[in-house]
Amino acid sequence: MERKTKVHAEDGRQEIIITREFDLPLELLFKAYEEPEIFAQWMGTKVLKLESRKHGVYQFETSDTQGNVVFRANGVFPEFVRNEKITRTFEMENTSGSGMQFAVQLEFLEFEKLTDQTSKLTMQIVYKSIELRDQMLQMPFAQGLNMAHNRLQEVVKNLK
Amino acid sequence: MNLRRDVFQAIADPTRRAILMLVASQALTAGAIASNFDTARPTVSKHLQILTECELLQQHQSGREVYYHINAKKMKEVADFIEPFRNMWDDRFNKLEAIMKNYKSEK
């Protein structure tokens, strides 16, 4: 399958750029970011608050299958221009207990019309430091590794 | 054991990267690897131990000698460490696209 989502992370910089072309008209792409119910569906999270306007705030949380909140994040929108751009801060809550410390990050989302039926999203995420960026970039990789490791431990345990 | 930290700490060190490059083309004994470096033999041994512990290197016995060779599968995982991040976003955006296509057809 064609790689529609591209990630650009240059060495020694504190930003990540994610681009994606959608088989959707610009208005529909933007709506997926604007409407709380739709946003909740594709992000797979519960939206507690989403004020889709300049200086609006948002907050969402994710629970595990037992209903325990495992992740909560919030932010504000310094800019919110329909069908054009969203600038938002992103902050994870209650990370102090997990041994990980994350600073607020800044995200610039640009929505572009390509044709009547296609559109493009460019997402620039800026982190407080290069180290923090690398950490965030490696997190899904690390989780994958940990999961593989945990599975391996399970297998070994069953062998005993 | 913190596997993630181990792997990334392992490849963060220039000597260990050099060792990986060295054994990438052929399996070598600890002695042969050490002869390529000015550093003391025990230091090289320590590096080999770390690389083996995090599975970037594998050992095999041939007669009296222990050879080190690269674990290609693990190396590929490290090289592709951005890929899971990309996949995470790709999954989200695929879902977004599917939902909005449905939304469109409902209208």
Boltz contact constraints between the chains, C-beta under 6 A:
constraints:
  - contact:
      token1: [A, 5]
      token2: [B, 86]
      max_distance: 6.0
  - contact:
      token1: [A, 5]
      token2: [B, 89]
      max_distance: 6.0
  - contact:
      token1: [A, 5]
      token2: [B, 90]
      max_distance: 6.0
  - contact:
      token1: [A, 5]
      token2: [B, 93]
      max_distance: 6.0
  - contact:
      token1: [A, 7]
      token2: [B, 82]
      max_distance: 6.0
  - contact:
      token1: [A, 7]
      token2: [B, 86]
      max_distance: 6.0
  - contact:
      token1: [A, 18]
      token2: [B, 89]
      max_distance: 6.0
  - contact:
      token1: [A, 20]
      token2: [B, 93]
      max_distance: 6.0
  - contact:
      token1: [A, 22]
      token2: [B, 97]
      max_distance: 6.0
  - contact:
      token1: [A, 24]
      token2: [B, 100]
      max_distance: 6.0
  - contact:
      token1: [A, 28]
      token2: [B, 100]
      max_distance: 6.0
  - contact:
      token1: [A, 28]
      token2: [B, 104]
      max_distance: 6.0
  - contact:
      token1: [A, 32]
      token2: [B, 96]
      max_distance: 6.0
  - contact:
      token1: [A, 32]
      token2: [B, 100]
      max_distance: 6.0
  - contact:
      token1: [A, 41]
      token2: [B, 99]
      max_distance: 6.0
  - contact:
      token1: [A, 42]
      token2: [B, 95]
      max_distance: 6.0
  - contact:
      token1: [A, 42]
      token2: [B, 96]
      max_distance: 6.0
  - contact:
      token1: [A, 42]
      token2: [B, 99]
      max_distance: 6.0
  - contact:
      token1: [A, 137]
      token2: [B, 85]
      max_distance: 6.0
  - contact:
      token1: [A, 138]
      token2: [B, 81]
      max_distance: 6.0
  - contact:
      token1: [A, 140]
      token2: [B, 84]
      max_distance: 6.0
  - contact:
      token1: [A, 140]
      token2: [B, 85]
      max_distance: 6.0
  - contact:
      token1: [A, 140]
      token2: [B, 88]
      max_distance: 6.0
  - contact:
      token1: [A, 141]
      token2: [B, 81]
      max_distance: 6.0
  - contact:
      token1: [A, 141]
      token2: [B, 84]
      max_distance: 6.0
  - contact:
      token1: [A, 142]
      token2: [B, 4]
      max_distance: 6.0
  - contact:
      token1: [A, 144]
      token2: [B, 84]
      max_distance: 6.0
  - contact:
      token1: [A, 145]
      token2: [B, 3]
      max_distance: 6.0
  - contact:
      token1: [A, 145]
      token2: [B, 4]
      max_distance: 6.0
  - contact:
      token1: [A, 149]
      token2: [B, 3]
      max_distance: 6.0
